[in-house]
């Protein structure tokens, strides 16, 4: 039986919510990618939906990294998407270009795939106390694959993008707001109310005015698909390299892929495994 890790709720014809639910730590794998593609198709084909929120049902985790215990053939079997990109970057590129306004509500760790989805959304709002954003991959010998090299320089500038990508450090909600990584970080107790009010306000507006305005902003701000395409291939190649395999083993021995301190403080641990 397939578990529904990507859950779609139509709160009204104009306002949808997509919730990630793969406890204990919201790891993302080929199953979630396939389910996300179905959500993207629904967003693209429904003429009434105006705004979608992406959030998590798993406490302390928005989405973390890709599932390195999944069978490689399950990932490789996913078909090339409508953009010509591989399945995961295709889903995220289509979210960026959809006529629907996309909002990431970030509470907990937003790491790797989580950061890539958040960057693909139109807006990001984070819990000041609980949000942690990162692209952890370089610290483990990987190349990120879901579009952050194409998106982050446009979002936060080249220098800060390189800091995020090359240091693999955790970025808390307050610093993420300072960097422009998120639109705002809010006290955790206020986050839900704020995002709900924002989404409801946008859902009350005219669909054509929203979609045409977003389309014109996209022309000025989104990377081309050709800028994103090389990242997934570089990611898959880096997974096979001895540098990553050695670091992955160290992380697994410490408790990677499980609920616990390694996933809670991944930025710290990837900074330690190359020492000694």
MITOR-720737 format. One line per 3 residues: number of its first residue (from 1); for each residue x, y, z of N, C-alpha, C, O. Coordinates in steps of 0.05 Angstrom, whole numbers. Example, Ala and Ser with C-alpha at 12.3 -4.5 7.8 and 13.67 -1.06 7.14 Angstrom:
1> 264:-114:156:246:-90:156:264:-66:156:285:-66:169 ~ 257:-45:142:273:-21:143:258:1:157:268:23:161
This chain:
1> 17:-24:0:0:0:0:18:25:0:36:27:16 ~ 12:44:-17:27:68:-19:18:88:2:-6:93:5 ~ 36:98:18:30:118:38:29:145:25:46:152:9
4> 9:160:32:6:187:21:23:206:37:15:217:57 ~ 47:210:27:66:228:41:62:257:34:69:275:49 ~ 50:262:11:44:290:1:13:292:0:1:282:-19
7> 2:305:20:-27:305:23:-39:331:14:-32:353:24 ~ -58:330:-4:-71:354:-15:-99:358:-1:-115:339:0 ~ -103:382:9:-129:390:20:-139:414:5:-125:435:4
10> -162:412:-6:-175:435:-20:-192:450:1:-215:443:6 ~ -180:470:13:-194:484:35:-217:500:24:-237:505:38 ~ -215:509:0:-236:522:-15:-228:519:-45:-205:511:-50
13> -246:525:-64:-238:523:-92:-213:540:-98:-197:533:-116 ~ -209:562:-84:-187:580:-90:-162:576:-73:-140:585:-80 ~ -165:562:-51:-143:560:-31:-138:531:-24:-155:518:-12
16> -114:521:-31:-107:493:-26:-83:492:-6:-68:512:-4 ~ -81:470:7:-59:465:25:-46:438:18:-61:418:15 ~ -20:437:17:-5:412:12:12:407:37:29:423:44
19> 8:384:49:22:378:75:39:353:71:31:333:60 ~ 64:355:81:83:333:80:81:317:105:82:328:127 ~ 78:291:102:74:274:125:87:247:122:75:227:114
22> 113:246:128:129:222:126:146:220:152:170:223:151 ~ 133:214:174:148:213:200:168:190:200:165:171:185 ~ 189:192:216:192:212:237:206:238:229:205:258:244
25> 219:239:205:235:263:199:229:274:171:245:291:162 ~ 208:266:158:201:277:132:224:274:111:230:294:98 ~ 235:251:110:254:245:88:239:244:61:216:236:60
28> 252:253:40:240:255:14:252:235:-5:277:233:-8 ~ 236:219:-18:246:199:-37:229:198:-62:213:215:-67 ~ 233:177:-78:219:175:-104:189:174:-101:174:184:-118
31> 179:162:-79:150:160:-75:138:188:-71:117:195:-83 ~ 151:205:-55:142:232:-51:144:248:-76:126:265:-82 ~ 165:244:-92:167:258:-117:144:252:-136:132:270:-147
34> 137:227:-138:114:219:-155:88:231:-145:72:241:-161 ~ 84:231:-119:60:243:-108:60:274:-112:38:285:-118 ~ 83:287:-110:84:316:-114:77:322:-143:64:342:-149
37> 86:306:-162:79:311:-190:49:310:-195:39:325:-211 ~ 35:292:-181:6:291:-183:-7:317:-173:-26:327:-184 ~ 4:327:-151:-5:353:-139:-1:375:-159:-18:392:-164
40> 23:376:-171:30:397:-190:11:396:-214:1:417:-223 ~ 5:373:-224:-14:370:-246:-42:382:-238:-55:395:-254 ~ -50:376:-214:-76:386:-204:-75:417:-203:-95:430:-211
43> -53:428:-193:-51:457:-191:-52:470:-218:-64:491:-222 ~ -39:457:-238:-37:469:-264:-64:467:-279:-70:484:-296 ~ -80:447:-273:-104:442:-289:-129:454:-278:-149:457:-292
46> -129:461:-252:-153:472:-240:-155:502:-244:-137:516:-236 ~ -176:512:-257:-177:541:-263:-184:558:-239:-183:583:-241 ~ -193:546:-217:-203:561:-195:-182:567:-173:-184:586:-159
49> -162:549:-170:-143:552:-148:-125:576:-153:-115:580:-175 ~ -121:592:-132:-106:616:-134:-81:616:-116:-61:629:-122 ~ -82:601:-94:-60:601:-75:-58:574:-62:-78:560:-57
52> -33:565:-58:-28:540:-45:-6:544:-24:14:557:-28 ~ -10:532:0:9:532:21:22:504:23:7:484:23 ~ 48:503:26:62:478:32:71:479:61:85:498:70
55> 63:458:76:71:457:104:76:428:112:76:410:95 ~ 80:423:138:87:396:147:70:388:171:61:404:187 ~ 64:362:171:49:350:194:68:338:214:59:329:236
58> 94:338:208:114:324:226:128:345:243:141:364:232 ~ 126:342:269:137:362:287:167:364:283:181:343:282 ~ 177:388:281:206:395:280:218:390:253:242:393:249
61> 202:381:233:214:376:206:194:386:184:171:377:183 ~ 204:404:168:189:412:143:193:390:122:176:374:118 ~ 217:390:110:227:367:94:257:367:98:269:388:99
64> 268:343:99:297:342:101:308:332:74:298:340:53 ~ 329:316:74:343:309:50:330:286:35:310:275:43 ~ 343:279:13:334:256:-3:339:230:12:355:229:30
67> 323:210:4:325:184:17:347:167:5:344:156:-17 ~ 370:165:19:393:150:8:391:120:13:409:105:5 ~ 370:112:26:365:83:29:345:73:8:340:49:6
70> 333:91:-8:315:83:-29:331:69:-51:355:74:-55 ~ 318:51:-65:331:37:-88:337:57:-110:319:72:-118 ~ 362:58:-119:369:78:-140:351:75:-165:345:95:-178
73> 343:51:-172:327:47:-196:299:60:-193:287:67:-213 ~ 289:62:-168:264:76:-164:265:105:-171:247:117:-182 ~ 288:118:-165:292:146:-172:297:148:-202:285:165:-215
76> 314:131:-213:321:133:-242:297:126:-259:296:134:-283 ~ 277:111:-249:254:103:-265:234:125:-268:216:124:-285 ~ 236:146:-251:216:168:-253:220:182:-280:242:189:-288
79> 198:186:-295:200:197:-322:209:226:-322:204:241:-303 ~ 221:234:-344:227:263:-348:200:278:-349:181:269:-360 ~ 200:302:-336:176:317:-334:169:335:-357:183:334:-378
82> 148:350:-354:138:367:-376:158:389:-384:157:398:-407 ~ 175:397:-366:195:417:-373:219:406:-387:236:421:-398 ~ 221:379:-388:245:366:-399:266:360:-377:286:348:-383
85> 260:369:-353:278:364:-330:271:337:-318:249:326:-322 ~ 289:325:-302:283:301:-287:261:307:-266:255:331:-261 ~ 249:286:-256:223:289:-242:223:309:-219:206:327:-218
88> 243:308:-201:243:326:-178:247:355:-186:231:372:-178 ~ 268:362:-201:271:390:-209:248:399:-227:241:422:-228 ~ 236:380:-242:213:387:-259:190:397:-241:177:417:-247
91> 184:382:-220:162:389:-203:166:417:-191:147:433:-190 ~ 191:422:-182:196:448:-169:195:471:-189:185:493:-183 ~ 206:466:-213:205:487:-234:176:494:-241:169:517:-246
94> 159:474:-243:131:479:-250:116:493:-228:97:508:-233 ~ 123:487:-202:111:503:-180:118:532:-183:101:549:-179 ~ 143:538:-190:152:566:-193:136:580:-215:129:603:-211
97> 130:566:-237:118:579:-260:88:577:-261:75:589:-277 ~ 76:561:-243:47:558:-243:33:584:-238:44:603:-226 ~ 9:587:-249:-6:611:-245:-16:614:-216:-28:635:-209
100> -12:594:-200:-20:594:-172:2:606:-154:26:602:-160 ~ -5:622:-134:14:633:-116:22:612:-95:4:601:-82 ~ 47:606:-93:57:585:-75:71:596:-51:87:615:-54
103> 65:586:-27:75:596:-2:86:572:14:72:553:18 ~ 111:574:22:123:554:40:121:564:69:131:585:75 ~ 107:548:86:105:555:115:125:536:129:120:512:131
106> 147:547:138:169:531:148:171:531:178:175:552:191 ~ 166:508:189:169:503:217:185:477:220:177:456:211 ~ 208:479:233:226:456:235:247:457:214:252:477:201
109> 261:434:210:284:433:192:275:432:163:258:416:155 ~ 286:450:148:281:453:119:307:449:105:321:469:99 ~ 315:424:100:342:417:93:343:403:67:326:386:61
112> 363:410:49:365:395:24:341:399:7:336:421:-3 ~ 326:378:2:302:379:-14:282:400:-3:269:414:-19 ~ 280:402:23:263:422:35:271:450:27:253:466:20
115> 297:456:28:306:482:20:301:487:-9:296:510:-17 ~ 304:466:-26:300:469:-54:271:474:-61:265:491:-78 ~ 253:461:-48:224:467:-52:218:495:-42:204:510:-56
118> 227:502:-19:222:529:-8:231:551:-27:217:570:-31 ~ 255:547:-38:266:567:-56:250:569:-82:249:590:-95 ~ 237:547:-89:221:546:-114:194:560:-110:181:568:-129
121> 185:562:-84:159:575:-79:161:605:-83:183:617:-83 ~ 138:618:-86:137:647:-90:144:662:-65:156:684:-66 ~ 136:652:-42:141:665:-16:148:643:5:140:620:2
124> 162:652:25:170:634:47:167:649:73:176:672:76 ~ 153:636:92:149:648:119:158:627:139:151:603:137 ~ 173:635:159:186:616:177:181:622:206:177:645:214
127> 181:601:222:180:603:251:207:614:261:227:602:256 ~ 206:635:276:231:647:285:246:628:304:270:627:304 ~ 231:614:320:244:596:340:250:568:329:269:556:338
130> 234:559:309:236:530:302:246:525:274:254:502:268 ~ 247:545:256:256:540:229:286:538:227:301:553:240 ~ 296:518:212:324:515:206:326:509:176:316:488:167
133> 340:526:161:344:521:132:373:514:127:391:525:140 ~ 377:496:107:405:490:100:405:475:74:387:461:67 ~ 428:478:60:436:460:39:461:446:49:483:457:48
136> 458:422:59:478:408:74:497:392:56:517:381:66 ~ 491:390:31:503:370:13:533:372:11:547:351:13 ~ 544:395:6:572:398:1:589:387:24:610:376:21
139> 579:391:49:593:381:72:595:351:73:612:340:87 ~ 577:337:58:578:308:57:590:298:31:589:274:25 ~ 601:316:15:613:307:-10:594:305:-34:600:293:-54
142> 570:318:-31:550:318:-52:548:344:-67:558:365:-57 ~ 536:344:-90:528:368:-104:497:370:-102:484:350:-109 ~ 486:391:-92:457:393:-91:444:390:-119:456:398:-139
145> 420:378:-119:409:371:-145:382:384:-152:373:380:-175 ~ 369:398:-134:341:407:-139:338:436:-146:317:447:-144 ~ 360:449:-155:358:476:-165:369:499:-148:366:522:-156
148> 383:493:-125:391:516:-108:413:533:-120:414:557:-114 ~ 430:522:-137:451:539:-148:439:559:-168:450:581:-171 ~ 418:551:-181:404:570:-200:387:590:-185:384:613:-194
151> 374:581:-163:355:599:-150:367:617:-128:360:640:-126 ~ 384:606:-111:393:621:-88:408:647:-95:403:667:-82 ~ 425:647:-115:438:673:-121:418:695:-129:422:718:-123
154> 396:687:-142:375:707:-149:360:715:-124:349:737:-123 ~ 358:697:-105:341:702:-81:356:718:-60:346:737:-49 ~ 381:710:-55:396:723:-32:423:735:-41:437:745:-24
157> 429:734:-66:455:745:-76:476:723:-77:475:703:-63 ~ 496:728:-94:517:708:-99:533:701:-74:537:677:-68 ~ 542:721:-60:559:715:-37:545:700:-15:556:680:-5
160> 520:707:-9:506:692:11:497:665:1:497:646:17 ~ 491:662:-25:485:636:-36:509:617:-33:506:594:-25 ~ 533:627:-39:557:611:-36:562:604:-7:571:582:0
163> 556:623:11:559:617:40:541:594:48:549:575:62 ~ 515:595:40:496:574:47:505:548:35:504:527:49 ~ 513:548:10:518:523:-4:545:511:4:547:486:7
166> 566:527:6:593:517:10:600:512:39:618:496:45 ~ 586:525:58:591:519:86:573:497:98:580:485:118 ~ 550:492:85:531:472:94:522:477:123:514:459:137
169> 523:502:131:514:510:158:484:512:160:470:517:140 ~ 474:508:184:445:512:190:440:542:192:456:557:204 ~ 418:551:181:410:579:181:384:581:197:364:569:189
172> 384:595:219:359:597:235:340:617:223:347:631:204 ~ 316:618:234:295:635:223:302:664:222:296:678:203 ~ 315:674:243:322:702:245:342:709:224:339:730:210
175> 363:693:221:384:699:201:372:695:173:380:710:154 ~ 355:675:169:343:671:143:327:696:134:328:704:110 ~ 314:709:152:300:734:146:320:756:139:315:771:119
178> 341:759:154:361:779:149:373:776:122:379:796:108 ~ 378:751:113:390:745:87:370:748:64:379:748:41 ~ 345:749:70:325:748:48:318:720:39:305:716:18
181> 328:700:54:322:672:48:292:666:52:281:650:37 ~ 280:680:71:251:679:75:240:707:74:255:726:80 ~ 214:710:68:202:736:68:202:748:96:209:771:100
184> 193:732:115:192:741:143:196:716:161:188:694:154 ~ 208:720:184:207:700:206:189:712:227:192:736:235 ~ 171:697:237:151:706:257:153:689:282:161:666:280
187> 145:700:305:143:683:329:126:658:322:106:660:309 ~ 135:636:332:122:611:324:92:612:330:76:601:315 ~ 84:624:352:56:625:360:39:642:340:15:640:340
190> 52:659:324:38:676:305:39:666:276:25:677:259 ~ 56:646:271:61:638:243:36:628:229:30:637:207 ~ 21:610:241:-3:599:228:-23:620:222:-34:621:200
193> -29:637:241:-49:658:237:-41:677:215:-58:685:198 ~ -16:684:214:-6:703:194:-9:691:166:-19:704:148 ~ 1:666:163:1:654:136:-28:648:127:-34:652:104
196> -45:640:146:-73:635:139:-86:661:129:-100:660:109 ~ -81:683:143:-93:708:135:-83:717:107:-98:727:91 ~ -57:713:103:-45:721:78:-56:705:55:-63:716:34
199> -58:678:58:-69:661:37:-98:668:32:-106:668:9 ~ -113:672:53:-142:678:49:-145:705:34:-163:708:18 ~ -128:724:40:-129:750:26:-124:747:-3:-139:757:-20
202> -102:732:-10:-96:728:-38:-118:712:-52:-124:718:-75 ~ -129:692:-38:-150:676:-50:-175:692:-57:-192:684:-74 ~ -178:716:-44:-202:732:-50:-198:750:-74:-217:763:-83
205> -174:751:-85:-168:769:-107:-175:756:-134:-181:732:-135 ~ -174:772:-156:-181:762:-182:-158:744:-193:-135:752:-191 ~ -166:721:-203:-146:701:-212:-129:712:-235:-104:709:-235
208> -141:726:-254:-126:735:-277:-106:756:-269:-83:756:-279 ~ -114:774:-251:-95:795:-242:-72:782:-227:-49:791:-231 ~ -77:762:-211:-56:749:-197:-37:735:-216:-12:738:-214
211> -48:719:-234:-31:702:-252:-15:719:-271:8:713:-277 ~ -27:741:-282:-12:758:-301:10:773:-286:32:776:-298 ~ 5:782:-262:26:796:-247:48:777:-240:72:785:-243
214> 42:753:-231:63:734:-225:79:727:-250:103:725:-248 ~ 66:723:-272:80:716:-297:101:737:-304:123:730:-313 ~ 94:762:-301:113:784:-308:136:785:-288:158:791:-296
217> 130:780:-263:152:778:-243:170:755:-250:195:757:-247 ~ 159:732:-258:174:709:-265:194:714:-287:217:705:-286 ~ 186:730:-307:204:736:-329:229:750:-319:251:744:-329
220> 226:767:-299:249:781:-289:266:766:-268:288:774:-263 ~ 255:744:-257:268:733:-233:274:704:-234:292:695:-219 ~ 260:688:-250:264:659:-249:287:650:-267:291:661:-288
223> 302:629:-258:322:617:-276:308:602:-298:286:593:-296 ~ 323:600:-321:313:583:-343:317:554:-335:333:547:-318 ~ 300:537:-347:303:508:-342:331:498:-349:341:480:-335
226> 343:510:-369:370:502:-377:391:508:-355:412:495:-353 ~ 385:527:-338:403:534:-315:400:513:-293:419:509:-278 ~ 377:501:-291:372:481:-270:380:453:-278:389:437:-261
229> 378:447:-304:382:420:-314:407:406:-305:406:383:-298 ~ 431:419:-305:455:405:-298:457:396:-269:473:378:-263 ~ 441:408:-252:444:402:-223:437:373:-216:451:361:-200
232> 415:363:-227:407:336:-220:427:315:-229:433:296:-215 ~ 438:319:-253:459:301:-263:484:302:-245:496:281:-239 ~ 491:326:-236:514:329:-218:509:316:-191:527:304:-180
235> 484:318:-182:477:304:-157:480:274:-159:492:261:-142 ~ 468:263:-180:469:234:-184:498:224:-187:505:203:-176 ~ 514:239:-201:542:231:-204:557:232:-177:573:215:-171
238> 551:252:-161:565:255:-136:557:234:-116:573:227:-98 ~ 533:223:-118:524:201:-100:542:177:-104:547:162:-84 ~ 553:173:-127:569:149:-133:599:153:-124:614:133:-124
241> 607:177:-118:635:181:-113:644:171:-86:628:172:-67 ~ 669:162:-83:678:152:-58:677:172:-36:673:165:-12 ~ 681:198:-42:681:218:-21:654:219:-7:653:220:18
244> 632:217:-23:606:217:-10:601:191:4:591:191:27 ~ 608:169:-8:602:143:4:616:140:31:605:129:50 ~ 640:150:33:655:149:59:641:167:80:639:158:103
247> 633:191:72:620:208:91:592:198:98:583:201:121 ~ 578:187:79:552:175:84:554:153:105:538:152:123 ~ 574:136:103:577:115:122:582:126:150:571:116:170
250> 598:147:152:603:159:178:577:170:190:571:167:213 ~ 562:184:173:537:195:182:517:173:191:504:176:211 ~ 516:152:175:498:130:182:506:117:208:489:110:225
253> 532:114:213:541:103:238:533:120:262:530:110:284 ~ 531:146:257:524:165:278:494:167:283:485:177:303 ~ 478:158:263:449:159:266:434:175:245:411:182:249
256> 447:180:222:434:193:199:410:176:190:410:152:192 ~ 390:190:179:365:178:169:347:169:192:327:156:187 ~ 353:176:217:336:168:239:330:193:256:345:213:255
259> 308:192:271:303:213:290:326:214:310:333:193:321 ~ 336:237:316:358:239:335:376:263:329:369:280:313 ~ 398:263:343:415:287:343:428:293:316:431:316:309
262> 434:272:300:447:278:274:428:293:256:436:313:244 ~ 403:284:254:384:298:237:376:325:249:371:344:235 ~ 376:327:275:369:352:288:391:373:285:386:397:284
265> 416:364:282:439:383:280:457:374:257:481:371:260 ~ 445:371:234:460:360:211:482:379:203:504:370:195 ~ 477:405:204:498:424:198:523:421:214:546:423:204
268> 520:415:240:543:410:258:557:384:249:582:384:247 ~ 542:363:244:555:337:240:570:336:213:591:324:211 ~ 559:349:192:574:348:167:599:365:169:618:361:153
271> 601:383:188:625:398:193:646:382:208:669:391:210 ~ 638:359:219:656:343:235:667:318:221:689:309:227 ~ 651:307:202:659:281:192:683:281:174:695:260:169
274> 692:304:164:716:305:148:741:310:164:763:310:153 ~ 738:313:190:761:318:208:772:291:219:757:273:225 ~ 798:290:221:811:267:235:811:242:218:821:221:227
